[in-house]
Every structure is written in structure tokens, then in C-alpha cells.
Amino acid sequence: MKEKKGSLRRFGMSFVYAFRGIGRSFRAEPNLKIHGAASALVVVCGAGLHISRTEWFVCLILIALVISLELMNTALENAVDLVSPEQSRLAEAAKDAAAGAVLVSASVAAVIGCVIFAPKILALI
């Protein structure tokens, strides 16, 4: 099957746009900075406490989930602000629901993090 002209370039540019969006969001959104710092702490603690391969998979999936939802929340908030610059109950409800999704994922990630890390930390004491 013959590849369309420029499709490889378009594919490569999709990565450029994605990384640009991630970088822009991390610079502009305080909550993403907090989630990024928490993620770095998880990685450092995971390495220091020698968590298992399965525990690494769980931690990495949860990090990806929380950061992905925070990025989607940012995208939704920006889109809602663009199409509805005035106050609107529907716009507020959409933004609150997206923020709620981040809160649920971050809360579950924190609980699972405690389940993984607390016994290892307590064993050091």
C-alpha cells in the first residue's frame, strides 16, 4: 500500500503539537505543576524503596491517568471559556465535572500510593 505524500511529516508534527500542548499546559496550570511534582516524588520514592515491577506499572498508569485528566480538564476549560466567555450554568457545570474527574483520579491515586508506599516506609522505621 502506497503512503500518502507528507503523511510521515504530518505524523511527526502531531508529536510536536502534543509536546507543545503539554509544555504550555505545565507552564500555565498550577495544578499540573503540583501533579508533576507529585509524580516526580513517586518516581524517586519508587526507585529508593525498590518497589516491584507490578507496583511500578500501577504507579505509572496512575501518573498517566491523573496527568492526562488534568490536561483534558485544561483543554475543556479553555474551550468552554472560548465559546462561552460570559457566565453560564452549563459552562460552569462542564468545568466542575472535568475538575471532579481529576479530583477522583488523584484521590484514588493517593490512596493506592499509600497502600504501596506506607508499608515500605514503615519497615524503615
RARASUL-V519094 format. One record per pair of residues at least 6 apart in sequence whose C-alpha atoms are under 7 Angstrom apart, sorted by the first residue. I is the first residue (numbers start at 1). J is the second residue. Records with the same first field share a line. If there is no record, write none. Layout:
I=J / J
This chain:
25=71
26=32 / 33
32=67 / 70
35=67
39=63
49=120
55=116
62=109
66=102 / 105 / 106
69=102
70=102
73=98 / 99
76=95
77=95
80=91
84=91
